[in-house]
């Protein structure tokens, strides 16, 4: 979002700046977790309401997901810092 286009009128060219950091993030995620598919990561199919509820009812599953989101948030901060010359 930080590097993508600001307005629809900016066209596809304005999205180019976002491609490299987004690709870096996805590649890193796949390197660590082997997939970006939530069903594979959690073992729950979120399109099925009963499985989604089962996920929400599982403290272990929610905690595992929360840990991953926390880790990815750190990666995003690293990518932005590196790209913006802060690190």
Secondary structure, DSSP 4 states (H G I P E B T S, - for coil): --SS-SSGGG-GGGGHHHHHHHHHHHHHHHHHHS---HHHHHS--TTSHHHHHHHHT-HHHHHHHHHHHHHHHHHHHHHHHHHTT--
